[in-house]
Amino acid sequence: MPSDACILGFDTSAAHSAAALLCGERIAALRDEEMGTGQAERLMPLLAAVLAEAGQKWRDLDAIAVGIGPGNFTGIRIAVSAARGLALSTGAPAIGVSRFDALAFGLHRPVLALVAAPRGQSYAHVVGTDAAPRLVTAGSLPGDLAGSGMDCVGHDAEAFARATGGQALCPALPLAQAIARIAATRLGDDNPRPAPLYIRAADAAPASDPPPVILT
């Protein structure tokens, strides 16, 4: 990638709106706001504030990096829709990054990355392998993971590490920063358009207001 590439990374896949602006190797601005609702209304002003803090304009962006989940069904759609819209309006490519990859960024692989899921479960993926993500609990790990010595990072990592016999690790970087830095390594590649990463169908009742439409 260009040494001075400017990449805006953001995520709304959980109860937050997080964004980071990566300029070259430096994080020029960073915001992370906890919020259970209101992400659709807050996201664009948040992104504009990040750019303004760094003295950058939308036209200065070399890429849009977005968290594609897994996580909150509607939150993921909000972020992916925003990334696709920004890519159309700015001409910068949109690059999707999973929360699994963001959690594992900078850590020795393979590593078991974990994201909170409904009903006390976790979305799990062994980053660094071709294994498919799955729904698990620490008390009922599949045979290929239980006692494997695999290190764990993310949701309830200590409980999972006791089950694997590995170590519980902390993410190397906050989520939005990791998303931006991973996208930087993919800049110039033939990246597919970002799409939500759902490990299971949403089981909540539909909201009275429809979620943002994903352009096809």
Steps between C-alpha positions, in 0.01 A plus 500: 500500500610863466705605801260787567172317430202631696256229615182554701407194705177462695274245670149486645471123546441525877371764746741764374592726212876488453717667236869557433682692229830345393735732310810313394610317814342750740153500654403861438167491682299251703146490644321221688155571642294246693138490387233235495283683247523797267797384297328572168460866598838537669737322261539758224547798739756289689693425182488867398635598842790254465594646163470858629720423801774379266455789255393265220214508247292216357686544170831430677406141583683217324274230646196439718546213749194355670434235760271236348427304818401266638297683760180701517285433192383858443828660608693304239257604226533866603879494468512299178236720337694812604826359361342414166341844476825676584686292242252610233516866599877530553633251247714339773479121522304346788676213678317270741681364807356238737509544875686169515786640293497826696522314833787287372694787342860502622467169690675172430279269293311276506292660774139445604315833457170536685206739466199510733188329362144463635397248769839483668676377190798636307581530134837330461754482221853362495676785321788373292314192374231427242256374764153654483374720786255331738284548807652354819509525876804462722340198665428313178793559268529266201766230527740677267515797739462352849845436645664623179728751674351774281539857627176700518412866449176690529175425681541288816854413391604382847225236517578378151872489574433273798314268263769503230796497738643811334539860609244780512635788293400864468448655155809684381296805393155652551248373246480796261878540491547132418239521224679797340843336523378170354339689211833672438658160434226425244509831317552439129369142517186389318278526807133395482241755601440488877215270601364418847652195666216313670577173679133443577169656400371786713250372757361833617163628388527737202531866593211732419738699278677292234881483514703689238484341157817330376557614143563222249 
